[in-house]
Amino acid sequence: MGGVPWRRLRFAAPPTPQRSGVGDFRKSSYAPLDAICATPAGGAGVARSAGIFRRVSNLARANMKTRITELLGTRYPIVEGGMQWIGRAKLAAAVSNAGALGMITARTQRTPDDLRREIDRTRELTDKPFGVNLTLSLTNTDVTYDDWVDAIVASGVQIVETAGNNPKPVITAFKEAGLKVIHKCTAVRHALSAERMGVDVISIDSFEAAGHMGEGDVGSMVMIPATVQAVKIPVIASGGIWGGRAIAAALALGADGVNIGTRFALTQECESHDNVKQALLKGNEHSTILLKRTLKRSARYFRNEAAEQVLAMELRPGGATYDDLAPLLAGERGRKVLETGDVPSGLIGASQAIAMIDDIPACQELVSRMMAECRTALCETLARFDD
């Protein structure tokens, strides 16, 4: 890979930059990381304490510049994960207003007309860019998505995320309509295939991710750089991104941005029942479970009674077919859990990020905090070099 492409990791100076203890940003609209972390001329070299950054409020307000921010028109290289039953207007708009890219999930809505109305509702709540996720069925190959595609294109949305089986017809339709396409993949070979189809961005799921995370069991430390090395288009890292230090790690591994799902599900603007949020908040690194492995449709969920029941059925003598599991896997059952707060009764998607989440902030607070943590983490890492 030839080293991390640091030229793509740039923070923009605030609108009215001031000279502080960490260098003068007025000379250029974008300052590379080594300039950001350096002390003024004649100083002692690289800043070595997070306390320096806490004394400089400008740092927390800085923008970032990567291929993702330039392509999507966002302040930060963060994309809200396409979460079924969760990706609604209120949350998507709050994420976008915070400087990231909010994401509506199309099939959270019952019909394409309902989706059009949800897009209109999002526009009432934000004037910032947002996208629409269209996930294709992994099991039903007879479904047609033409009406969903038409609704998205007609709405004027400029960014779409696709995922699932046989995406080429959908990707082709979106590209012909001039949309920017993010495609979610779970393996490097899938990323290469999507690149050949003409997508603009790869969102690569690692083993830690919620929902369908593939069958390869490859963690972020390998999956992210392997994908970056294989494709030429921008890569978004997805799976277990819980905060600013995780974002910094993904960027250091070469990603142009990150996809964040579970962390945004635990915010004030997410409309899931508070019982669900509190249950996830109590989770640790052992509180998720992999289901449907015997069906080659592996997916990660929160460990509750419904999830344990599915696993027990899979592991019983003779195993279980998809039809055997269908009542427990039903999407409407998952929707009901999020709406009623009856946590044990259905499956709840969650990544291993829940181990590192301990509050339910507003999206604006969360994004600002994560970006300040990300910047501090990158600078403190550079400070470990003694030159």
NORWOSUL-V135044 format. One record per backbone hydrogen bond with DSSP energy under -0.5 kcal/mol. CO is the residue of the C=O (numbers start at 1). NH is the residue of the N-H. If there is no record, write none. Layout:
BEGIN
CO_NH + CO_NH
END
This chain:
BEGIN
4_6 + 5_8 + 6_9 + 8_10 + 9_33 + 10_65 + 11_31 + 12_63 + 14_17 + 20_23 + 23_20 + 23_25 + 24_27 + 25_28 + 29_13 + 30_32 + 31_11 + 32_35 + 32_36 + 33_37 + 34_38 + 37_47 + 40_43 + 45_39 + 49_52 + 49_53 + 50_54 + 51_55 + 53_56 + 55_57 + 56_59 + 56_60 + 57_60 + 57_61 + 58_61 + 58_62 + 59_62 + 63_12 + 65_10 + 66_70 + 67_71 + 68_72 + 69_73 + 69_74 + 75_64 + 76_78 + 77_258 + 78_101 + 79_260 + 81_83 + 82_84 + 83_86 + 83_87 + 86_88 + 87_105 + 88_92 + 89_93 + 90_94 + 91_95 + 92_96 + 93_97 + 94_98 + 95_100 + 96_99 + 99_75 + 99_76 + 100_102 + 101_80 + 102_131 + 104_106 + 104_133 + 105_108 + 105_109 + 106_109 + 111_115 + 112_116 + 113_117 + 114_118 + 115_119 + 116_120 + 117_121 + 118_122 + 119_123 + 120_124 + 121_125 + 122_125 + 122_126 + 129_102 + 130_159 + 131_104 + 132_161 + 133_106 + 133_135 + 134_163 + 139_141 + 140_143 + 145_149 + 146_150 + 147_151 + 148_152 + 149_153 + 150_154 + 151_155 + 152_156 + 152_157 + 153_156 + 158_180 + 159_132 + 160_182 + 161_134 + 162_184 + 163_136 + 167_171 + 168_172 + 169_173 + 170_174 + 171_175 + 172_176 + 173_177 + 174_179 + 175_178 + 180_160 + 180_182 + 181_200 + 181_201 + 182_162 + 183_203 + 185_205 + 187_191 + 188_192 + 189_193 + 190_194 + 191_195 + 192_196 + 193_197 + 194_198 + 194_199 + 195_198 + 200_234 + 201_183 + 202_204 + 202_236 + 203_185 + 203_205 + 204_238 + 206_209 + 208_352 + 211_213 + 211_300 + 217_219 + 218_207 + 219_222 + 219_223 + 220_224 + 222_226 + 223_227 + 224_228 + 225_229 + 226_230 + 227_231 + 234_202 + 235_256 + 235_257 + 236_204 + 237_259 + 238_206 + 240_242 + 243_247 + 244_248 + 245_249 + 246_250 + 247_251 + 248_252 + 249_253 + 250_255 + 251_254 + 256_68 + 257_237 + 258_79 + 258_260 + 259_239 + 259_261 + 260_81 + 261_264 + 261_265 + 262_266 + 263_266 + 264_267 + 267_270 + 273_276 + 273_277 + 274_278 + 275_279 + 276_280 + 277_281 + 278_282 + 280_283 + 284_287 + 287_303 + 289_291 + 289_301 + 291_299 + 292_295 + 292_297 + 293_296 + 298_213 + 298_214 + 299_291 + 300_211 + 300_350 + 301_289 + 302_304 + 304_308 + 305_309 + 306_310 + 307_311 + 308_312 + 309_313 + 310_314 + 311_315 + 312_316 + 316_319 + 321_325 + 322_326 + 325_328 + 325_329 + 326_330 + 328_347 + 330_333 + 330_334 + 331_335 + 332_336 + 333_337 + 334_338 + 335_339 + 336_340 + 337_341 + 338_273 + 341_343 + 342_345 + 343_346 + 344_306 + 348_302 + 351_354 + 352_355 + 353_356 + 354_357 + 361_268 + 362_366 + 363_367 + 364_368 + 365_369 + 366_370 + 367_371 + 368_372 + 369_373 + 370_374 + 371_375 + 372_376 + 373_377 + 374_378 + 375_379 + 376_380 + 377_381 + 378_382 + 379_383 + 381_384 + 382_385 + 385_387
END
